Amino acid sequence: MRIPRKPDRTFWRIRESCHHALTAIVVVVLALSGALLNAGPVGADPRCQNDDPWYGFCVGGAILQEYNEVGGWPFFGDATNWEADALRGGRWQPFTNNSSIYWHPLVSGGHANQIGGLIRDKWGSLGWEDGNLMYPTTRELGTPTKAGRYNHFEGGSIYYSAATGTHPIWGAIRDQWAAAGWENSSYGFPTTDEYNCNSESSSNGGRGQSFENGFLFWNTTPNFFTNSASSVYGSPPDASLQFDHQVHKRAERGGGCVERVGKGGKRSRDYHRQRSSGCSGRQ
């Protein structure tokens, strides 16, 4: 005859204790979740207007929105100054990790845009928002297929690649380059800033810019493009893309070039440089 075993009370005591412990953990988690849901933004600081966060200085409004969208503190670090006035009614703020954010109510639908690194340095050398390029209309972005970076601006673009450096491109030359496919075209990335090159036979001259695989020239008289990028763009039947051998030869010798460095050419500098690959702007 088998004697029935008594229930193991130790097992039930352990099970009951675990149940109570789990219940307590759930209560704590729910309480913390409720506190987080009812709390203000992370980093909200009563010293700042609208309880904006404090990152070395107060960061708020459209600049805070761009700050968070780009990557927040890990990307920008702390602000190095207060938000300040920029030209034409804009605002800007600099940050530790070599970036700034610029905002203007009539640019990019009122969305602020980040600009940093070598692109910001080049933009600054051209006069910041008071230069030809004016305000950035995008944050710094990577080029789609090739290794490079760029910002677009109200008055043009700045493109960077490790092989070609950092160069602005604007106006009719930028329009032609964009129509050809930007950096993915047969031209590749720009390798110089825009320059002036006068024809040997005329004082009218025009604008030029060199690229990895060719040149784009714009003549003021007559008003057409000339270039040597490839058989496709070198000398097509279309008269608007005729090839000007005089301007091209002049550029190959590197003579009579003027770098356009300021708004309206106010800070242009004459110089002469001998280069077999074309006339280049000074860095």
Contacts in CASP RR format, 6 or more apart in sequence:
PFRMAT RR
TARGET T0000
AUTHOR 0000-0000-0000
METHOD contacts of the structure
MODEL  1
MRIPRKPDRTFWRIRESCHHALTAIVVVVLALSGALLNAGPVGADPRCQN
DDPWYGFCVGGAILQEYNEVGGWPFFGDATNWEADALRGGRWQPFTNNSS
IYWHPLVSGGHANQIGGLIRDKWGSLGWEDGNLMYPTTRELGTPTKAGRY
NHFEGGSIYYSAATGTHPIWGAIRDQWAAAGWENSSYGFPTTDEYNCNSE
SSSNGGRGQSFENGFLFWNTTPNFFTNSASSVYGSPPDASLQFDHQVHKR
AERGGGCVERVGKGGKRSRDYHRQRSSGCSGRQ
40 51 0 8 1.000
41 51 0 8 1.000
41 52 0 8 1.000
41 53 0 8 1.000
42 53 0 8 1.000
43 53 0 8 1.000
43 54 0 8 1.000
44 51 0 8 1.000
44 52 0 8 1.000
44 53 0 8 1.000
45 51 0 8 1.000
45 52 0 8 1.000
45 53 0 8 1.000
45 54 0 8 1.000
45 58 0 8 1.000
47 54 0 8 1.000
47 58 0 8 1.000
48 54 0 8 1.000
48 58 0 8 1.000
48 59 0 8 1.000
48 60 0 8 1.000
49 58 0 8 1.000
49 60 0 8 1.000
50 60 0 8 1.000
50 61 0 8 1.000
52 58 0 8 1.000
52 59 0 8 1.000
52 60 0 8 1.000
52 61 0 8 1.000
52 64 0 8 1.000
53 59 0 8 1.000
53 60 0 8 1.000
53 64 0 8 1.000
55 67 0 8 1.000
55 73 0 8 1.000
55 76 0 8 1.000
55 77 0 8 1.000
55 78 0 8 1.000
55 79 0 8 1.000
56 78 0 8 1.000
56 79 0 8 1.000
56 80 0 8 1.000
57 78 0 8 1.000
57 79 0 8 1.000
57 80 0 8 1.000
57 81 0 8 1.000
57 82 0 8 1.000
57 83 0 8 1.000
57 93 0 8 1.000
58 79 0 8 1.000
58 82 0 8 1.000
58 83 0 8 1.000
59 67 0 8 1.000
59 79 0 8 1.000
59 83 0 8 1.000
59 93 0 8 1.000
60 67 0 8 1.000
60 83 0 8 1.000
62 91 0 8 1.000
62 103 0 8 1.000
62 110 0 8 1.000
62 111 0 8 1.000
62 112 0 8 1.000
63 83 0 8 1.000
63 91 0 8 1.000
63 92 0 8 1.000
63 93 0 8 1.000
63 101 0 8 1.000
63 103 0 8 1.000
63 112 0 8 1.000
65 111 0 8 1.000
65 112 0 8 1.000
66 101 0 8 1.000
66 103 0 8 1.000
66 111 0 8 1.000
66 112 0 8 1.000
66 113 0 8 1.000
66 114 0 8 1.000
66 139 0 8 1.000
67 76 0 8 1.000
67 95 0 8 1.000
67 101 0 8 1.000
70 76 0 8 1.000
70 114 0 8 1.000
70 139 0 8 1.000
75 97 0 8 1.000
75 99 0 8 1.000
76 95 0 8 1.000
76 96 0 8 1.000
76 97 0 8 1.000
76 99 0 8 1.000
76 114 0 8 1.000
77 95 0 8 1.000
77 96 0 8 1.000
77 97 0 8 1.000
78 95 0 8 1.000
78 96 0 8 1.000
79 93 0 8 1.000
79 94 0 8 1.000
79 95 0 8 1.000
79 96 0 8 1.000
80 94 0 8 1.000
80 95 0 8 1.000
80 96 0 8 1.000
81 93 0 8 1.000
81 94 0 8 1.000
82 93 0 8 1.000
83 91 0 8 1.000
83 92 0 8 1.000
83 93 0 8 1.000
84 91 0 8 1.000
84 92 0 8 1.000
84 93 0 8 1.000
85 91 0 8 1.000
86 92 0 8 1.000
86 102 0 8 1.000
86 103 0 8 1.000
86 104 0 8 1.000
86 129 0 8 1.000
86 135 0 8 1.000
87 128 0 8 1.000
87 129 0 8 1.000
87 130 0 8 1.000
88 104 0 8 1.000
88 129 0 8 1.000
89 104 0 8 1.000
89 105 0 8 1.000
90 102 0 8 1.000
90 103 0 8 1.000
90 104 0 8 1.000
90 105 0 8 1.000
90 129 0 8 1.000
90 135 0 8 1.000
91 102 0 8 1.000
91 103 0 8 1.000
91 104 0 8 1.000
91 112 0 8 1.000
92 100 0 8 1.000
92 101 0 8 1.000
92 102 0 8 1.000
92 103 0 8 1.000
93 100 0 8 1.000
93 101 0 8 1.000
94 100 0 8 1.000
95 101 0 8 1.000
98 116 0 8 1.000
98 117 0 8 1.000
98 120 0 8 1.000
99 114 0 8 1.000
99 115 0 8 1.000
99 116 0 8 1.000
99 117 0 8 1.000
99 120 0 8 1.000
100 114 0 8 1.000
100 115 0 8 1.000
100 116 0 8 1.000
100 120 0 8 1.000
101 112 0 8 1.000
101 113 0 8 1.000
101 114 0 8 1.000
101 115 0 8 1.000
102 112 0 8 1.000
102 113 0 8 1.000
102 115 0 8 1.000
102 129 0 8 1.000
102 135 0 8 1.000
102 136 0 8 1.000
103 110 0 8 1.000
103 111 0 8 1.000
103 112 0 8 1.000
103 113 0 8 1.000
104 110 0 8 1.000
104 129 0 8 1.000
104 135 0 8 1.000
107 113 0 8 1.000
107 135 0 8 1.000
107 136 0 8 1.000
107 137 0 8 1.000
107 154 0 8 1.000
108 137 0 8 1.000
108 138 0 8 1.000
113 135 0 8 1.000
113 136 0 8 1.000
113 137 0 8 1.000
113 138 0 8 1.000
113 139 0 8 1.000
113 151 0 8 1.000
114 136 0 8 1.000
114 139 0 8 1.000
114 140 0 8 1.000
115 123 0 8 1.000
115 136 0 8 1.000
115 139 0 8 1.000
115 140 0 8 1.000
115 151 0 8 1.000
116 140 0 8 1.000
117 140 0 8 1.000
118 160 0 8 1.000
118 165 0 8 1.000
118 166 0 8 1.000
119 140 0 8 1.000
119 149 0 8 1.000
119 150 0 8 1.000
119 151 0 8 1.000
119 158 0 8 1.000
119 160 0 8 1.000
119 166 0 8 1.000
121 166 0 8 1.000
122 158 0 8 1.000
122 166 0 8 1.000
122 167 0 8 1.000
122 168 0 8 1.000
123 133 0 8 1.000
123 136 0 8 1.000
123 151 0 8 1.000
123 153 0 8 1.000
123 158 0 8 1.000
123 168 0 8 1.000
125 261 0 8 1.000
126 132 0 8 1.000
126 133 0 8 1.000
126 168 0 8 1.000
126 261 0 8 1.000
126 262 0 8 1.000
127 262 0 8 1.000
127 263 0 8 1.000
129 135 0 8 1.000
130 263 0 8 1.000
131 262 0 8 1.000
131 263 0 8 1.000
132 155 0 8 1.000
132 156 0 8 1.000
132 168 0 8 1.000
132 170 0 8 1.000
132 260 0 8 1.000
132 262 0 8 1.000
132 263 0 8 1.000
132 264 0 8 1.000
133 153 0 8 1.000
133 154 0 8 1.000
133 155 0 8 1.000
133 156 0 8 1.000
133 157 0 8 1.000
133 158 0 8 1.000
133 168 0 8 1.000
133 170 0 8 1.000
134 153 0 8 1.000
134 154 0 8 1.000
134 155 0 8 1.000
135 153 0 8 1.000
135 154 0 8 1.000
136 151 0 8 1.000
136 152 0 8 1.000
136 153 0 8 1.000
137 152 0 8 1.000
137 153 0 8 1.000
137 154 0 8 1.000
138 150 0 8 1.000
138 151 0 8 1.000
138 152 0 8 1.000
139 151 0 8 1.000
140 149 0 8 1.000
140 150 0 8 1.000
140 151 0 8 1.000
141 149 0 8 1.000
141 150 0 8 1.000
141 151 0 8 1.000
142 148 0 8 1.000
142 149 0 8 1.000
142 150 0 8 1.000
143 149 0 8 1.000
143 150 0 8 1.000
143 159 0 8 1.000
143 161 0 8 1.000
143 182 0 8 1.000
143 183 0 8 1.000
144 184 0 8 1.000
145 184 0 8 1.000
146 161 0 8 1.000
146 183 0 8 1.000
146 184 0 8 1.000
146 188 0 8 1.000
146 189 0 8 1.000
147 161 0 8 1.000
147 162 0 8 1.000
148 159 0 8 1.000
148 160 0 8 1.000
148 161 0 8 1.000
148 162 0 8 1.000
148 183 0 8 1.000
148 189 0 8 1.000
149 159 0 8 1.000
149 160 0 8 1.000
149 161 0 8 1.000
150 157 0 8 1.000
150 158 0 8 1.000
150 159 0 8 1.000
150 160 0 8 1.000
151 157 0 8 1.000
151 158 0 8 1.000
155 170 0 8 1.000
155 171 0 8 1.000
156 168 0 8 1.000
156 169 0 8 1.000
156 170 0 8 1.000
156 171 0 8 1.000
156 174 0 8 1.000
157 168 0 8 1.000
157 169 0 8 1.000
157 170 0 8 1.000
157 174 0 8 1.000
158 166 0 8 1.000
158 167 0 8 1.000
158 168 0 8 1.000
158 169 0 8 1.000
159 166 0 8 1.000
159 167 0 8 1.000
159 169 0 8 1.000
159 183 0 8 1.000
159 189 0 8 1.000
159 190 0 8 1.000
160 166 0 8 1.000
160 167 0 8 1.000
161 183 0 8 1.000
161 189 0 8 1.000
163 189 0 8 1.000
163 212 0 8 1.000
164 189 0 8 1.000
164 190 0 8 1.000
164 191 0 8 1.000
164 212 0 8 1.000
165 189 0 8 1.000
165 191 0 8 1.000
167 189 0 8 1.000
167 190 0 8 1.000
167 191 0 8 1.000
167 192 0 8 1.000
167 193 0 8 1.000
167 209 0 8 1.000
168 193 0 8 1.000
168 194 0 8 1.000
169 177 0 8 1.000
169 190 0 8 1.000
169 194 0 8 1.000
169 209 0 8 1.000
170 194 0 8 1.000
172 207 0 8 1.000
172 218 0 8 1.000
172 225 0 8 1.000
173 194 0 8 1.000
173 207 0 8 1.000
173 208 0 8 1.000
173 209 0 8 1.000
173 216 0 8 1.000
173 218 0 8 1.000
176 216 0 8 1.000
176 218 0 8 1.000
176 225 0 8 1.000
176 227 0 8 1.000
177 185 0 8 1.000
177 187 0 8 1.000
177 190 0 8 1.000
177 209 0 8 1.000
177 211 0 8 1.000
177 216 0 8 1.000
180 186 0 8 1.000
180 187 0 8 1.000
180 229 0 8 1.000
180 233 0 8 1.000
183 189 0 8 1.000
185 229 0 8 1.000
186 213 0 8 1.000
186 229 0 8 1.000
186 230 0 8 1.000
186 232 0 8 1.000
186 233 0 8 1.000
187 211 0 8 1.000
187 212 0 8 1.000
187 213 0 8 1.000
187 214 0 8 1.000
187 216 0 8 1.000
187 229 0 8 1.000
187 233 0 8 1.000
188 211 0 8 1.000
188 212 0 8 1.000
188 213 0 8 1.000
189 211 0 8 1.000
189 212 0 8 1.000
190 209 0 8 1.000
190 210 0 8 1.000
190 211 0 8 1.000
191 210 0 8 1.000
191 211 0 8 1.000
191 212 0 8 1.000
191 277 0 8 1.000
191 280 0 8 1.000
192 209 0 8 1.000
192 210 0 8 1.000
192 279 0 8 1.000
192 280 0 8 1.000
192 281 0 8 1.000
193 209 0 8 1.000
193 259 0 8 1.000
193 260 0 8 1.000
193 261 0 8 1.000
193 281 0 8 1.000
194 207 0 8 1.000
194 208 0 8 1.000
194 209 0 8 1.000
194 259 0 8 1.000
194 260 0 8 1.000
195 207 0 8 1.000
195 208 0 8 1.000
195 209 0 8 1.000
195 257 0 8 1.000
195 258 0 8 1.000
195 259 0 8 1.000
195 260 0 8 1.000
195 279 0 8 1.000
195 280 0 8 1.000
195 281 0 8 1.000
196 205 0 8 1.000
196 206 0 8 1.000
196 207 0 8 1.000
196 208 0 8 1.000
196 256 0 8 1.000
196 257 0 8 1.000
196 258 0 8 1.000
196 260 0 8 1.000
196 268 0 8 1.000
197 205 0 8 1.000
197 206 0 8 1.000
197 207 0 8 1.000
197 208 0 8 1.000
197 217 0 8 1.000
197 247 0 8 1.000
197 250 0 8 1.000
197 251 0 8 1.000
197 254 0 8 1.000
197 255 0 8 1.000
197 256 0 8 1.000
197 257 0 8 1.000
197 279 0 8 1.000
198 204 0 8 1.000
198 205 0 8 1.000
198 206 0 8 1.000
198 250 0 8 1.000
198 256 0 8 1.000
199 205 0 8 1.000
199 206 0 8 1.000
199 219 0 8 1.000
199 244 0 8 1.000
199 246 0 8 1.000
199 247 0 8 1.000
199 250 0 8 1.000
200 246 0 8 1.000
200 249 0 8 1.000
200 250 0 8 1.000
201 246 0 8 1.000
202 221 0 8 1.000
202 246 0 8 1.000
204 219 0 8 1.000
204 220 0 8 1.000
204 221 0 8 1.000
205 219 0 8 1.000
205 220 0 8 1.000
205 221 0 8 1.000
205 247 0 8 1.000
206 217 0 8 1.000
206 218 0 8 1.000
206 219 0 8 1.000
206 220 0 8 1.000
206 247 0 8 1.000
207 217 0 8 1.000
207 218 0 8 1.000
207 260 0 8 1.000
208 215 0 8 1.000
208 216 0 8 1.000
208 217 0 8 1.000
208 218 0 8 1.000
208 251 0 8 1.000
208 279 0 8 1.000
209 215 0 8 1.000
209 216 0 8 1.000
210 251 0 8 1.000
210 277 0 8 1.000
210 278 0 8 1.000
210 279 0 8 1.000
210 280 0 8 1.000
211 229 0 8 1.000
213 229 0 8 1.000
213 230 0 8 1.000
214 227 0 8 1.000
214 228 0 8 1.000
214 229 0 8 1.000
214 230 0 8 1.000
215 227 0 8 1.000
215 228 0 8 1.000
215 229 0 8 1.000
215 248 0 8 1.000
215 251 0 8 1.000
215 278 0 8 1.000
216 225 0 8 1.000
216 227 0 8 1.000
216 229 0 8 1.000
217 225 0 8 1.000
217 226 0 8 1.000
217 227 0 8 1.000
217 244 0 8 1.000
217 247 0 8 1.000
217 248 0 8 1.000
217 251 0 8 1.000
218 224 0 8 1.000
218 225 0 8 1.000
218 226 0 8 1.000
219 225 0 8 1.000
219 226 0 8 1.000
219 244 0 8 1.000
219 247 0 8 1.000
224 239 0 8 1.000
224 240 0 8 1.000
224 241 0 8 1.000
224 242 0 8 1.000
225 240 0 8 1.000
225 241 0 8 1.000
226 241 0 8 1.000
226 242 0 8 1.000
226 243 0 8 1.000
226 244 0 8 1.000
226 247 0 8 1.000
226 248 0 8 1.000
227 233 0 8 1.000
227 234 0 8 1.000
227 241 0 8 1.000
227 243 0 8 1.000
228 234 0 8 1.000
228 243 0 8 1.000
228 248 0 8 1.000
233 241 0 8 1.000
234 241 0 8 1.000
234 243 0 8 1.000
235 241 0 8 1.000
235 242 0 8 1.000
235 243 0 8 1.000
250 256 0 8 1.000
250 279 0 8 1.000
251 257 0 8 1.000
251 278 0 8 1.000
251 279 0 8 1.000
252 276 0 8 1.000
252 277 0 8 1.000
252 278 0 8 1.000
253 274 0 8 1.000
254 272 0 8 1.000
254 273 0 8 1.000
254 274 0 8 1.000
254 275 0 8 1.000
254 278 0 8 1.000
254 279 0 8 1.000
254 280 0 8 1.000
255 272 0 8 1.000
255 273 0 8 1.000
255 274 0 8 1.000
255 279 0 8 1.000
256 270 0 8 1.000
256 272 0 8 1.000
256 279 0 8 1.000
257 271 0 8 1.000
257 272 0 8 1.000
257 273 0 8 1.000
257 279 0 8 1.000
257 280 0 8 1.000
257 281 0 8 1.000
258 268 0 8 1.000
258 269 0 8 1.000
258 270 0 8 1.000
258 271 0 8 1.000
259 268 0 8 1.000
259 269 0 8 1.000
259 271 0 8 1.000
259 281 0 8 1.000
259 282 0 8 1.000
260 268 0 8 1.000
261 267 0 8 1.000
261 268 0 8 1.000
261 269 0 8 1.000
262 268 0 8 1.000
269 282 0 8 1.000
271 282 0 8 1.000
273 279 0 8 1.000
273 280 0 8 1.000
273 281 0 8 1.000
273 282 0 8 1.000
END
